Amino acid sequence: MLKKALLLLVLAIISTIALSGCTAEESTGTGSVSQPEPTPTITQATPPTPTPMPTPKPETTISKYVYYYNAVATSLIYDLLSTSAKQKYTKDDVHNFVYAFTSNGVHIYDYNVVNKDVHESKAQLDVEITWNVMGYHKTHKYNISLTLEGGEWRLDDLILYKN
């Protein structure tokens, strides 16, 4: 019993020394009062520089058209049309034209923009389109007009296979 009491006393002393050692490290030991940290001055933050919007390219519209045409995504093709083209074609017209060609094996195999003339809101692209017509490749040249509307280049007419 005496050994247990002695052991507890030794453990209590060791614990007290360990705890007092932690608080001793925290004090400055000089007896002086430490100065508070200075308050940082708040400066007016400069607003971030806005990231410029990428300039749309008429070639992107041609690329979308090719993809949508081959996927027979006629409502998306209609969305690529300019306001003036939408006065010529209804959504049903676009669907009927594209569906008639694709269901008869006429797909766009490849295209190449040969020349482009881009102005502020109008563009003219000379494009060679290679059509896959029931397994045969036929290349035709097109002069494609586009109009910049709502920040996007829009087609002024449908691009369809011609004999």
C-alpha positions in Angstrom: 0.0 0.0 0.0 2.9 2.3 0.8 4.5 1.5 -2.5 1.2 2.5 -4.3 1.0 5.8 -2.5 4.7 6.5 -3.2 4.2 5.7 -6.9 1.1 7.9 -7.1 3.1 10.7 -5.4 5.9 10.4 -7.9 3.5 10.4 -10.8 1.8 13.5 -9.4 5.1 15.3 -9.1 6.2 14.3 -12.6 2.9 15.5 -14.0 3.2 18.8 -12.1 6.7 19.4 -13.4 5.6 18.6 -17.0 2.7 21.0 -16.8 4.7 23.8 -15.3 7.4 23.3 -18.0 4.7 24.0 -20.7 3.6 27.2 -19.0 7.2 28.3 -18.5 7.9 28.1 -22.2 5.0 30.3 -22.9 6.1 33.2 -20.6 8.7 35.6 -21.7 10.7 35.2 -18.5 11.6 38.9 -18.3 8.6 40.0 -16.4 7.9 42.6 -19.0 4.5 43.0 -20.6 4.5 42.1 -24.3 3.2 44.6 -26.8 0.1 43.6 -28.8 0.6 42.9 -32.5 -0.1 45.9 -34.7 -3.4 45.9 -36.4 -2.8 45.4 -40.2 -4.1 48.3 -42.3 -6.8 47.4 -44.7 -6.2 48.7 -48.1 -8.7 49.0 -50.9 -8.4 45.9 -53.0 -8.1 46.6 -56.7 -10.9 44.8 -58.6 -9.7 41.9 -60.7 -9.2 42.6 -64.4 -12.1 41.0 -66.3 -11.1 38.1 -68.6 -11.9 39.1 -72.2 -14.5 37.0 -73.9 -13.1 34.9 -76.7 -14.0 36.3 -80.1 -16.3 34.0 -81.9 -15.1 32.6 -85.2 -17.3 31.9 -88.2 -15.4 28.6 -88.7 -16.8 27.4 -85.4 -20.4 27.8 -86.8 -19.4 25.8 -89.9 -17.9 23.1 -87.7 -21.1 22.9 -85.6 -23.2 22.8 -88.8 -21.3 19.8 -90.1 -21.6 18.0 -86.8 -25.3 18.8 -86.4 -26.0 17.9 -90.0 -24.4 14.4 -89.7 -26.2 13.9 -86.4 -29.5 15.0 -88.0 -29.9 17.5 -85.1 -32.2 19.7 -87.1 -33.4 21.9 -84.2 -29.7 22.8 -83.4 -29.2 23.5 -87.1 -32.2 25.9 -87.0 -30.5 27.7 -84.0 -27.4 28.3 -86.2 -29.5 30.3 -88.7 -29.5 34.1 -88.8 -32.7 36.1 -88.4 -33.0 36.5 -92.2 -32.5 32.8 -92.8 -35.2 32.0 -90.2 -37.6 34.1 -92.3 -36.9 31.8 -95.3 -37.0 28.5 -93.4 -39.2 27.1 -90.6 -38.0 24.4 -88.2 -40.0 21.9 -90.2 -38.3 23.0 -93.5 -34.9 22.5 -92.0 -35.9 19.1 -90.6 -37.4 18.0 -94.0 -34.4 19.1 -96.0 -31.8 17.6 -93.8 -33.7 14.4 -93.1 -34.4 13.9 -96.9 -30.7 14.1 -97.7 -29.3 12.1 -94.8 -31.9 9.3 -95.1 -30.9 8.9 -98.7 -27.2 8.5 -97.8 -25.9 12.0 -98.2 -23.6 13.0 -95.4 -20.8 15.5 -95.0 -17.5 13.6 -95.2 -15.1 16.5 -94.8 -14.8 20.3 -95.3 -12.0 22.8 -95.8 -12.2 26.6 -95.4 -10.3 27.8 -98.4 -10.8 31.6 -98.0 -12.5 33.9 -95.5 -13.4 37.5 -95.5 -14.5 38.6 -92.0 -15.7 42.0 -91.1 -17.3 43.4 -87.9 -20.7 41.7 -88.3 -20.6 40.0 -91.7 -18.4 37.2 -93.0 -18.0 35.3 -96.3 -16.3 31.9 -96.2 -15.3 29.9 -99.3 -15.6 26.3 -98.2 -15.0 23.0 -100.0 -17.3 20.4 -98.7 -16.8 16.7 -99.5 -20.0 14.9 -99.4 -20.4 11.1 -98.9 -23.2 10.3 -101.4 -24.0 6.6 -100.8 -20.3 5.7 -100.6 -19.0 8.1 -103.3 -17.2 11.3 -102.4 -18.1 14.4 -104.2 -16.6 17.8 -103.5 -18.4 21.1 -104.1 -17.4 24.7 -103.4 -19.7 27.0 -101.4 -19.6 30.7 -100.7 -21.2 30.8 -97.2 -22.5 34.1 -95.8 -22.7 34.5 -92.0 -24.0 37.3 -89.8 -22.9 38.1 -86.2 -26.0 38.1 -84.1 -26.1 37.8 -80.3 -22.4 37.3 -80.1 -22.5 34.2 -82.4 -22.0 33.8 -86.1 -25.2 32.7 -87.8 -25.6 31.1 -91.2 -27.6 33.2 -93.7 -28.7 30.1 -95.6 -28.7 26.3 -95.3 -25.8 24.4 -96.6 -27.2 21.5 -98.6 -25.8 19.0 -101.2 -26.0 20.3 -104.8 -25.6 18.3 -108.0 
